């Protein structure tokens, strides 16, 4: 698929990129090569080939989150140690500085 400079300009506009005339011509050539390669890949028969997400066999190992009910004494110690609180609610420092 041969891209024109005009098509690269449209893509650049969508991506909010400012390109020089030389860059537009360069990217038109480079993207055309990439799209030609993708076209070649579309011609490959993949019937019966299972999808592959990854090939290393590695698995993500995470622990299951479990809520542990602590006793009332521990909860009260935590509440009492907080500098600012309202009942059982604890006031913490803001995470976002400027929330509109």
ABEGO torsion letter per residue (X at the ends): XBBBAAAAAAAAAAAGBBBBAAAAAAAAAAAAAAAAAAAAAAABBABGBBBBABAAGBBBBBBBBBBBBBBAAAAAAAAAABABBBEABBBBBBABABBX
